[in-house]
Amino acid sequence: MKRHSFFVLLLAVAISSYSQNLTVNPGFEAWDGLSKPAGWTTSQNCLKDSVFIKSGDYSCRHEGGTSSKYMGQTISVRPGVSYKLSFFYRTDITNNGNGCRIWCYWKDTDGAGISDPSTNAILRPSKYLKSEAWDQFTTEATAPPEAVEFYLEVRTYPNSVTYWDDFVFEESVMTENSEKLETLPLIYPNPVSNKLIIRGIQNIQHIGIYSYTGKSVWSSHFEGEDLITIPVSHFNNGIYIICIQTRDRVISRKFIKRGE
C-alpha cells in the first residue's frame, strides 16, 4: 500500500509539478530517415548531421538552397500562459546569405493563425540570425486568449545553411522569489527510441525509471554528472516515469518509449 501511494504521488509530480519541454524531438536524436527528423511535421531540406552538434549524437543540418526552407511543428498551449522558446544554432553563409530566423504564430481552435499585436514582432522578427559558432536564441511570449496551439517554425534562407539543436518550448516558471525565470533541465528526446539524454541538472545522485504501473525498470547512482545518456532501446514501448534525485530535490518527468 505504501509503495502504491508513493507511485501515485510520483506520477502526480511528473505530470503537473514541473514545467516540461513541449517540443517533440528537441535535440534531433530521433529520425524517421536521413532527411526526416521525427516529430517535425515540416522539414524541408533537412539532413541528419553528426559532425556539428551542440549535445547528444545528432543535430539537424538545414539548407536554404535557392529559396527559403522551413521546419516546424504544432504544440498545444494554454491561453494567457507565458512560454519560453530557446534553441541553439550555427550558420554557414555564402554570397551574402541572410542566415536564419524564427517565424512562429499562435493558432485558434479552427487551426487558423492568430494576429496578436503584442507578440507578432517577437514571434516573427525582422532580424536574421547568423553565427559561425554555436549560439543560443531565447525569447518569451504570452499566448493570447483565443490561442490553443503554437506553430513553432524556423527558416533558413538562400545561400545559408543552419545547424539546429536543443530546442526548448516550455511554460515560464518563476523562482521562489518571483524575480527571475527558473532554468529547467532538459530530458530528451521525447518520444525516445534509443538513448534518453539528461543535462542541465546539478548534483545528480540517483536516477530511477519506472513503468506507468510503478514497476522499477532501470536505476543507477551518479556522482554529479551534468550530461547523462541512458540506453532505452531494450524497453518495451509505452509511458515511463523518470525520477531524478539530487542533493536537495527530486525531479520526476513522464516520457514515451517507442520503436525505431
Backbone as numpy.savetxt, mean C-alpha at the origin, in Angstrom:
# Nx Ny Nz CAx CAy CAz Cx Cy Cz
-11.76 -21.72 26.67 -12.59 -20.52 26.67 -11.72 -19.25 26.67
-10.62 -19.31 27.48 -9.73 -18.16 27.51 -9.09 -17.94 26.16
-8.70 -19.04 25.50 -8.07 -18.92 24.19 -9.04 -18.33 23.18
-10.28 -18.77 23.21 -11.29 -18.26 22.29 -11.50 -16.76 22.52
-11.60 -16.35 23.78 -11.81 -14.94 24.09 -10.64 -14.09 23.63
-9.42 -14.63 23.80 -8.23 -13.90 23.35 -8.27 -13.70 21.84
-8.66 -14.75 21.10 -8.65 -14.61 19.65 -9.73 -13.67 19.17
-10.90 -13.66 19.81 -11.95 -12.71 19.45 -11.44 -11.29 19.63
-10.73 -11.05 20.74 -10.16 -9.73 20.99 -9.11 -9.40 19.94
-8.25 -10.37 19.62 -7.21 -10.18 18.62 -7.81 -9.84 17.27
-8.86 -10.55 16.89 -9.51 -10.30 15.61 -10.12 -8.90 15.56
-10.74 -8.47 16.65 -11.33 -7.13 16.71 -10.27 -6.06 16.56
-9.13 -6.27 17.19 -8.04 -5.31 17.08 -7.54 -5.25 15.65
-7.39 -6.42 15.03 -6.85 -6.48 13.67 -7.73 -5.75 12.69
-9.03 -5.81 12.87 -9.96 -5.24 11.91 -10.19 -3.75 12.13
-10.20 -3.31 13.41 -10.67 -1.96 13.64 -9.72 -1.03 14.37
-8.74 -1.51 15.10 -7.98 -0.64 15.98 -6.93 0.18 15.25
-6.39 -0.33 14.18 -5.32 0.35 13.49 -5.72 0.63 12.06
-5.38 1.84 11.62 -5.55 2.13 10.20 -4.60 1.24 9.42
-5.01 0.81 8.25 -4.16 -0.07 7.47 -4.04 0.43 6.04
-2.98 0.00 5.39 -2.76 0.36 4.01 -3.85 -0.26 3.15
-4.61 0.57 2.46 -5.74 0.10 1.67 -5.36 -0.24 0.23
-4.12 0.04 -0.14 -3.67 -0.27 -1.49 -3.48 -1.77 -1.67
-3.96 -2.30 -2.77 -3.73 -3.71 -3.10 -2.38 -3.83 -3.80
-1.54 -4.75 -3.32 -0.22 -4.97 -3.90 0.58 -3.66 -3.95
0.78 -3.02 -2.80 1.42 -1.70 -2.79 2.90 -1.70 -3.15
3.59 -2.83 -2.92 5.01 -2.91 -3.19 5.36 -3.69 -4.44
4.35 -4.06 -5.24 4.53 -4.77 -6.50 5.29 -6.10 -6.32
4.98 -6.79 -5.24 5.59 -8.10 -5.00 4.80 -9.23 -5.67
3.53 -8.97 -6.02 2.68 -9.98 -6.67 2.39 -9.53 -8.11
2.58 -10.48 -9.05 2.36 -10.19 -10.48 1.55 -11.30 -11.11
0.60 -10.92 -11.97 -0.16 -11.89 -12.75 0.53 -12.20 -14.07
1.64 -11.54 -14.32 2.46 -11.72 -15.51 3.55 -10.67 -15.47
4.50 -10.73 -16.38 5.62 -9.78 -16.36 5.18 -8.34 -16.53
3.99 -8.14 -17.13 3.53 -6.78 -17.39 2.22 -6.44 -16.67
1.80 -7.30 -15.71 0.52 -7.06 -15.03 0.68 -7.23 -13.52
0.90 -6.10 -12.80 0.96 -6.18 -11.34 -0.41 -6.53 -10.77
-0.48 -7.51 -9.91 -1.75 -7.95 -9.33 -2.42 -6.80 -8.59
-3.74 -6.70 -8.76 -4.51 -5.70 -8.02 -4.63 -4.35 -8.68
-3.79 -4.08 -9.66 -3.84 -2.80 -10.38 -4.69 -3.01 -11.64
-5.87 -2.41 -11.65 -6.82 -2.65 -12.74 -6.38 -1.98 -14.04
-5.62 -0.89 -13.93 -5.03 -0.25 -15.10 -3.52 -0.33 -14.97
-2.84 -0.84 -16.00 -1.38 -0.99 -15.91 -0.78 -0.95 -17.32
-0.77 0.23 -17.90 -0.26 0.40 -19.26 1.27 0.50 -19.26
1.91 -0.26 -20.14 3.37 -0.22 -20.30 4.12 -0.49 -18.99
3.61 -1.44 -18.21 4.27 -1.81 -16.95 5.18 -3.01 -17.17
6.21 -3.11 -16.33 7.12 -4.24 -16.42 7.67 -4.56 -15.03
7.63 -5.82 -14.67 8.19 -6.29 -13.40 9.70 -6.05 -13.39
10.19 -5.35 -12.37 11.61 -4.99 -12.33 12.24 -5.43 -11.01
13.42 -6.04 -11.10 14.14 -6.49 -9.91 15.49 -5.80 -9.77
15.75 -4.78 -10.58 17.02 -4.06 -10.52 16.89 -2.81 -9.66
15.95 -1.96 -9.99 15.72 -0.74 -9.22 14.54 -0.98 -8.27
14.82 -1.23 -7.01 13.77 -1.51 -6.02 14.02 -0.67 -4.77
12.94 -0.22 -4.17 13.05 0.50 -2.89 13.07 -0.48 -1.74
12.24 -1.52 -1.80 12.22 -2.58 -0.80 11.61 -3.82 -1.43
11.72 -4.95 -0.75 11.18 -6.19 -1.28 12.00 -6.70 -2.45
11.36 -7.47 -3.33 12.05 -8.09 -4.46 11.81 -7.38 -5.79
10.72 -6.61 -5.89 10.36 -6.03 -7.18 9.85 -4.60 -7.03
9.93 -3.86 -8.12 9.24 -2.59 -8.29 8.50 -2.67 -9.62
7.83 -1.58 -9.98 7.15 -1.53 -11.27 7.84 -0.51 -12.17
8.33 -0.98 -13.31 8.92 -0.10 -14.31 7.81 0.35 -15.25
7.60 1.66 -15.34 6.47 2.22 -16.06 6.99 3.20 -17.12
6.84 2.83 -18.39 7.40 3.63 -19.47 6.33 4.46 -20.17
6.62 5.76 -20.31 5.67 6.66 -20.97 5.58 6.45 -22.46
6.68 6.06 -23.10 6.65 5.85 -24.54 6.40 7.15 -25.29
5.61 7.08 -26.36 5.30 8.27 -27.15 4.06 9.00 -26.66
3.36 8.40 -25.68 2.18 9.04 -25.10 2.11 8.71 -23.61
1.29 9.43 -22.86 1.17 9.21 -21.42 0.60 7.83 -21.14
1.15 7.15 -20.13 0.67 5.84 -19.74 0.22 5.88 -18.28
-0.84 5.08 -17.98 -1.50 5.17 -16.69 -1.40 3.87 -15.90
-1.44 4.01 -14.57 -1.60 2.88 -13.66 -2.61 3.29 -12.61
-3.53 2.36 -12.25 -4.52 2.77 -11.27 -5.28 1.62 -10.65
-5.93 1.92 -9.54 -6.84 1.00 -8.87 -7.84 1.80 -8.06
-9.03 1.21 -7.84 -10.10 1.87 -7.10 -10.14 1.34 -5.67
-10.26 2.27 -4.70 -10.20 1.94 -3.28 -11.44 2.48 -2.58
-12.08 1.68 -1.75 -13.25 2.13 -0.99 -12.82 3.12 0.10
-13.61 4.17 0.28 -13.31 5.19 1.30 -14.57 5.53 2.08
-14.38 6.28 3.15 -15.49 6.77 3.97 -15.58 8.28 3.82
-16.77 8.82 3.52 -16.91 10.27 3.35 -16.54 11.02 4.63
-15.88 12.16 4.44 -15.51 13.00 5.56 -14.23 12.58 6.28
-13.64 11.46 5.87 -12.42 10.96 6.50 -11.20 11.45 5.72
-10.14 11.80 6.45 -8.91 12.25 5.82 -8.01 11.05 5.50
-7.42 11.07 4.31 -6.58 9.97 3.85 -5.20 10.48 3.47
-4.21 9.64 3.73 -2.83 9.95 3.38 -2.37 9.05 2.24
-1.81 9.66 1.21 -1.26 8.92 0.07 0.24 9.17 0.01
1.02 8.10 -0.09 2.46 8.25 -0.27 2.98 7.11 -1.13
4.13 7.34 -1.76 4.79 6.29 -2.54 6.22 6.74 -2.82
7.04 5.79 -3.28 8.40 6.08 -3.70 8.48 5.98 -5.22
9.29 6.84 -5.82 9.45 6.85 -7.26 10.87 7.27 -7.63
11.31 6.87 -8.79 12.52 7.40 -9.42 12.29 7.43 -10.92
12.91 8.40 -11.62 12.61 8.59 -13.03 13.89 8.63 -13.87
13.75 8.12 -15.09 14.76 8.27 -16.13 14.15 9.15 -17.22
14.81 10.25 -17.54 14.26 11.24 -18.46 15.15 11.36 -19.70
14.53 11.40 -20.88 15.25 11.68 -22.12 14.50 12.76 -22.89
15.24 13.56 -23.67 14.62 14.57 -24.55 13.62 15.46 -23.81
14.03 15.93 -22.61 13.20 16.86 -21.83 11.84 16.29 -21.46
11.78 15.00 -21.17 10.52 14.41 -20.71 10.04 15.03 -19.41
8.74 14.94 -19.15 8.15 15.58 -17.96 8.17 14.70 -16.72
8.52 13.43 -16.84 8.54 12.57 -15.66 7.19 11.96 -15.37
6.70 12.14 -14.15 5.45 11.49 -13.72 4.67 12.40 -12.78
3.47 11.99 -12.40 2.69 12.66 -11.37 1.46 11.83 -11.06
0.77 12.20 -9.97 -0.49 11.55 -9.64 -1.62 12.25 -10.40
-2.71 11.51 -10.61 -3.90 12.07 -11.26 -5.11 11.31 -10.72
-5.54 11.68 -9.51 -6.53 10.91 -8.75 -7.83 11.68 -8.61
-8.89 10.96 -8.23 -10.17 11.62 -7.97 -11.06 10.72 -7.12
-12.05 11.34 -6.50 -13.06 10.62 -5.71 -14.18 10.17 -6.64
-14.90 9.11 -6.25 -16.02 8.60 -7.04 -17.26 8.47 -6.17
-18.44 8.71 -6.75 -19.69 8.60 -6.01 -20.27 7.19 -6.14
-21.47 6.99 -5.64 -22.08 5.66 -5.63 -22.35 5.12 -7.03
-22.44 6.01 -8.02 -22.64 5.59 -9.41 -21.31 5.35 -10.13
-20.21 5.56 -9.43 -18.90 5.38 -10.06 -18.42 6.59 -10.84
-19.17 7.69 -10.76 -18.79 8.90 -11.48 -17.76 9.70 -10.69
-16.85 10.37 -11.41 -15.86 11.20 -10.75 -16.48 12.42 -10.11
-15.95 12.83 -8.97 -16.46 13.97 -8.22 -15.48 15.13 -8.38
-15.99 16.29 -8.76 -15.17 17.50 -8.79 -15.27 18.16 -7.42
-14.19 18.11 -6.67 -14.18 18.63 -5.31 -13.17 19.77 -5.23
-13.64 21.03 -5.17 -12.72 22.17 -5.19 -11.66 22.14 -4.09
-11.96 21.52 -2.97 -11.02 21.54 -1.85 -9.86 20.57 -2.05
-10.02 19.57 -2.93 -8.96 18.58 -3.13 -8.51 18.42 -4.58
-9.18 19.10 -5.53 -8.81 18.94 -6.94 -7.33 19.22 -7.19
-6.84 20.33 -6.65 -5.45 20.71 -6.88 -4.47 19.77 -6.17
-4.92 19.14 -5.09 -4.06 18.21 -4.36 -3.93 16.90 -5.12
-5.07 16.42 -5.65 -5.09 15.10 -6.28 -4.71 15.13 -7.75
-4.81 16.30 -8.39 -4.42 16.44 -9.79 -3.53 17.67 -9.93
-2.34 17.59 -9.37 -1.45 18.77 -9.33 -0.85 19.09 -10.69
-0.47 20.34 -10.86 0.16 20.76 -12.11 1.65 20.42 -12.13
2.23 20.20 -10.98 3.67 19.95 -10.90 3.99 18.49 -11.23
5.02 18.30 -12.05 5.50 16.96 -12.38 6.55 16.52 -11.36
6.74 15.21 -11.27 7.73 14.63 -10.37 8.89 14.08 -11.17
10.12 14.46 -10.78 11.32 13.95 -11.41 12.38 13.73 -10.35
13.04 12.58 -10.39 14.13 12.32 -9.46 14.97 11.16 -9.98
16.29 11.36 -10.07 17.17 10.30 -10.54 17.43 9.26 -9.45
17.16 9.60 -8.19 17.28 8.67 -7.07 15.89 8.46 -6.46
15.73 7.42 -5.65 14.44 7.18 -5.03 14.03 8.38 -4.19
12.81 8.84 -4.37 12.27 9.95 -3.59 10.85 9.58 -3.17
10.37 10.18 -2.10 9.02 9.87 -1.61 8.09 11.04 -1.83
6.92 10.74 -2.35 5.85 11.72 -2.51 4.79 11.45 -1.45
4.31 12.50 -0.79 3.27 12.35 0.24 2.27 13.48 0.12
1.00 13.16 0.22 -0.03 14.17 0.25 -1.20 13.67 1.09
-2.11 14.56 1.41 -3.26 14.19 2.25 -4.50 14.93 1.78
-5.65 14.25 1.77 -6.89 14.88 1.33 -8.06 14.24 2.07
-9.11 15.02 2.24 -10.31 14.56 2.94 -11.41 14.23 1.94
-12.00 13.05 2.07 -13.05 12.62 1.15 -14.29 13.51 1.30
-14.85 14.00 0.19 -16.06 14.82 0.26 -17.26 13.98 0.70
-18.36 14.63 1.10 -19.52 13.92 1.67 -20.10 12.84 0.78
-20.03 13.00 -0.55 -20.65 12.04 -1.47 -19.69 10.95 -1.93
-18.45 10.97 -1.46 -17.45 10.01 -1.94 -17.59 8.65 -1.26
-17.53 7.60 -2.07 -17.51 6.23 -1.54 -16.28 5.45 -2.04
-15.60 6.01 -3.06 -14.40 5.37 -3.61 -13.36 6.43 -3.96
-12.12 5.97 -4.04 -11.01 6.82 -4.45 -10.31 6.12 -5.60
-10.14 6.83 -6.72 -9.39 6.24 -7.83 -7.95 6.73 -7.76
-7.07 5.81 -7.41 -5.65 6.10 -7.31 -5.01 5.88 -8.68
-4.53 6.95 -9.28 -3.89 6.83 -10.59 -2.57 7.59 -10.60
-1.55 6.97 -11.19 -0.27 7.64 -11.44 0.01 7.56 -12.93
0.70 8.58 -13.43 0.96 8.66 -14.86 2.45 8.87 -15.12
2.93 8.23 -16.17 4.27 8.49 -16.67 4.14 9.09 -18.06
4.88 10.18 -18.29 4.70 10.97 -19.51 5.75 10.62 -20.56
5.53 11.06 -21.82 6.44 10.70 -22.91 7.90 11.04 -22.60
8.80 10.22 -23.14 10.24 10.37 -22.95 10.64 10.22 -21.48
9.87 9.44 -20.74 10.13 9.24 -19.32 9.87 7.79 -18.93
10.63 7.31 -17.96 10.40 6.01 -17.34 10.34 6.23 -15.83
9.32 5.67 -15.19 9.20 5.78 -13.74 9.28 4.40 -13.13
10.00 4.30 -12.01 10.00 3.10 -11.19 9.18 3.43 -9.95
8.11 2.65 -9.70 7.21 2.87 -8.57 7.43 1.78 -7.51
7.27 2.16 -6.23 7.37 1.17 -5.16 6.71 1.70 -3.89
6.27 0.79 -3.05 5.80 1.07 -1.68 4.70 2.15 -1.62
3.59 1.90 -2.31 2.43 2.79 -2.21 1.74 2.60 -0.85
1.25 3.70 -0.30 0.44 3.66 0.92 -0.75 4.58 0.73
-1.95 4.04 0.93 -3.16 4.87 1.00 -3.91 4.42 2.23
-4.00 5.29 3.22 -4.55 4.89 4.51 -5.26 6.07 5.17
-6.16 5.75 6.10 -6.79 6.80 6.88 -5.75 7.47 7.76
-5.81 8.78 7.84 -4.88 9.51 8.69 -5.24 9.28 10.15
-4.24 8.93 10.94 -4.44 8.63 12.36 -3.62 9.60 13.18
-4.23 10.25 14.16 -3.54 11.22 14.99 -2.83 10.52 16.13
-1.70 11.09 16.57 -1.01 10.58 17.75 -1.79 10.94 18.99
-1.35 10.44 20.15 -2.08 10.65 21.40 -2.22 12.14 21.72
-1.21 12.96 21.37 -1.32 14.38 21.67 -1.99 15.15 20.53
-2.42 14.43 19.48 -3.18 15.01 18.37 -2.44 16.14 17.67
-1.12 16.14 17.72 -0.37 17.22 17.11 0.26 16.84 15.78
0.42 15.53 15.52 1.02 15.13 14.27 0.50 13.77 13.86
0.67 13.42 12.60 0.19 12.14 12.09 1.13 11.03 12.50
0.57 9.90 12.86 1.37 8.73 13.19 1.79 8.04 11.90
3.07 7.69 11.83 3.55 6.92 10.70 3.32 5.45 10.98
2.46 4.82 10.21 2.06 3.45 10.47 2.96 2.47 9.74
3.09 1.27 10.26 3.97 0.28 9.65 3.40 -0.23 8.33
4.28 -0.83 7.52 3.89 -1.43 6.27 3.93 -2.94 6.39
2.83 -3.59 6.05 2.73 -5.04 6.00 2.13 -5.37 4.64
2.92 -5.92 3.74 2.49 -6.08 2.35 3.25 -7.24 1.70
2.84 -7.69 0.50 1.63 -7.32 -0.24 0.39 -7.94 0.39
-0.75 -7.41 0.07 -2.01 -7.94 0.58 -3.08 -7.77 -0.49
-3.50 -8.85 -1.16 -3.23 -10.27 -0.89 -1.77 -10.64 -1.16
-1.33 -11.75 -0.57 0.03 -12.22 -0.72 0.01 -13.66 -1.22
0.98 -14.00 -2.06 1.06 -15.38 -2.55 2.38 -16.05 -2.19
3.43 -15.26 -1.99 4.75 -15.86 -1.78 5.42 -15.39 -0.49
5.73 -14.09 -0.40 6.44 -13.56 0.76 5.70 -12.36 1.33
5.49 -12.38 2.66 4.88 -11.26 3.37 6.00 -10.41 3.95
5.96 -9.10 3.69 7.03 -8.20 4.11 6.53 -7.27 5.21
7.32 -7.14 6.26 7.00 -6.23 7.37 8.17 -5.28 7.51
7.88 -3.98 7.49 8.95 -3.00 7.71 8.38 -1.76 8.38
9.26 -0.98 8.99 8.83 0.26 9.63 8.33 0.08 11.04
8.56 -1.08 11.67 8.14 -1.32 13.05 9.41 -1.50 13.88
9.57 -0.72 14.92 10.76 -0.78 15.74 10.62 -1.77 16.89
11.74 -2.39 17.24 11.85 -3.24 18.44 10.91 -4.45 18.41
10.82 -5.12 17.26 9.99 -6.32 17.17 10.63 -7.45 17.98
9.82 -8.10 18.82 10.29 -9.20 19.64 9.71 -10.54 19.21
8.48 -10.54 18.72 7.83 -11.80 18.35 6.75 -11.53 17.31
6.61 -12.46 16.36 5.53 -12.39 15.37 4.83 -13.74 15.33
3.50 -13.72 15.40 2.70 -14.93 15.27 1.65 -14.73 14.20
1.39 -15.78 13.42 0.34 -15.73 12.41 -0.70 -16.78 12.74
-1.97 -16.39 12.69 -3.08 -17.26 13.07 -4.08 -17.37 11.93
-4.67 -18.54 11.81 -5.77 -18.69 10.86 -6.97 -17.91 11.38
-7.98 -17.75 10.53 -9.15 -16.96 10.95 -9.94 -17.65 12.06
-9.67 -18.94 12.28 -10.34 -19.66 13.37 -9.52 -19.66 14.65
-8.33 -19.03 14.62 -7.53 -18.91 15.82 -6.39 -19.89 15.95
-6.17 -20.74 14.96 -5.09 -21.72 15.02 -3.77 -21.06 14.65
-2.74 -21.29 15.49 -1.41 -20.76 15.20 -0.79 -21.54 14.04
-0.35 -20.81 13.00 0.22 -21.46 11.82 1.69 -21.11 11.61
2.18 -20.06 12.30 3.58 -19.68 12.16 3.94 -18.72 13.30
5.15 -18.83 13.84 5.61 -17.89 14.86 7.13 -17.89 14.90
7.69 -16.77 15.34 9.14 -16.67 15.44 9.50 -15.49 16.34
10.64 -15.59 17.02 11.17 -14.50 17.83 12.15 -13.66 17.00
12.25 -12.37 17.36 13.13 -11.47 16.64 13.89 -10.59 17.63
14.88 -9.89 17.11 15.73 -9.05 17.94 15.79 -7.62 17.41
14.63 -7.08 17.05 14.55 -5.69 16.66 14.76 -5.40 15.19
14.74 -6.43 14.33 14.90 -6.18 12.90 13.81 -5.25 12.38
14.17 -4.35 11.44 13.17 -3.42 10.89 12.71 -3.79 9.49
13.23 -4.90 8.94 12.75 -5.42 7.66 12.71 -6.94 7.77
11.49 -7.49 7.71 11.30 -8.94 7.92 10.51 -9.50 6.75
10.95 -10.62 6.22 10.26 -11.31 5.14 9.83 -12.68 5.63
8.54 -12.98 5.51 7.99 -14.25 6.00 7.48 -15.06 4.81
8.03 -16.25 4.54 7.51 -17.10 3.46 6.11 -17.62 3.81
5.16 -17.44 2.92 3.80 -17.91 3.17 3.26 -18.75 2.03
4.12 -19.12 1.07 3.65 -19.85 -0.10 3.03 -21.19 0.28
3.45 -21.76 1.43 2.93 -23.06 1.85 1.63 -22.94 2.63
1.18 -21.72 2.94 -0.09 -21.54 3.63 -1.25 -21.90 2.71
-2.34 -22.40 3.29 -3.57 -22.57 2.53 -4.15 -21.20 2.18
-4.84 -21.09 1.07 -5.49 -19.83 0.72 -6.54 -19.48 1.76
-6.64 -18.19 2.08 -7.63 -17.77 3.06 -7.20 -16.52 3.81
-7.93 -16.20 4.87 -7.70 -15.00 5.68 -6.89 -15.37 6.92
-5.89 -14.54 7.24 -5.03 -14.77 8.39 -4.89 -13.49 9.21
-4.51 -13.67 10.46 -4.20 -12.55 11.36 -2.74 -12.62 11.72
-2.01 -11.52 11.51 -0.62 -11.44 11.94 -0.55 -10.58 13.20
0.11 -11.09 14.21 0.20 -10.41 15.51 1.68 -10.11 15.77
2.03 -8.83 15.82 3.41 -8.38 15.97 3.59 -7.77 17.36
4.47 -8.37 18.15 4.72 -7.88 19.50 6.05 -7.13 19.55
6.00 -5.87 19.99 7.20 -5.08 20.19 7.42 -4.91 21.70
8.37 -4.08 22.07 8.63 -3.88 23.49 7.48 -3.20 24.22
6.70 -2.38 23.48 5.69 -1.60 24.18 4.27 -1.69 23.60
4.06 -2.54 22.59 2.70 -2.65 22.05 2.56 -3.93 21.23
1.31 -4.23 20.88 0.99 -5.35 20.02 0.21 -4.82 18.83
0.66 -5.15 17.62 0.01 -4.72 16.39 -0.57 -5.94 15.72
-1.85 -5.91 15.41 -2.51 -7.03 14.75 -3.17 -6.55 13.47
-2.96 -7.31 12.39 -3.54 -6.96 11.10 -4.09 -8.20 10.42
-5.02 -7.96 9.49 -5.59 -9.04 8.68 -4.93 -9.04 7.31
-4.62 -10.24 6.76 -4.14 -10.32 5.39 -4.73 -11.55 4.71
-4.66 -11.56 3.39 -5.25 -12.65 2.60 -4.14 -13.40 1.88
-4.13 -14.72 2.02 -3.20 -15.57 1.26 -3.96 -16.12 0.06
-3.36 -15.98 -1.11 -3.97 -16.54 -2.31 -2.88 -17.23 -3.14
-3.28 -18.09 -4.06 -2.34 -18.82 -4.89 -1.62 -17.93 -5.87
-0.54 -18.46 -6.42 0.25 -17.72 -7.42 -0.62 -17.39 -8.63
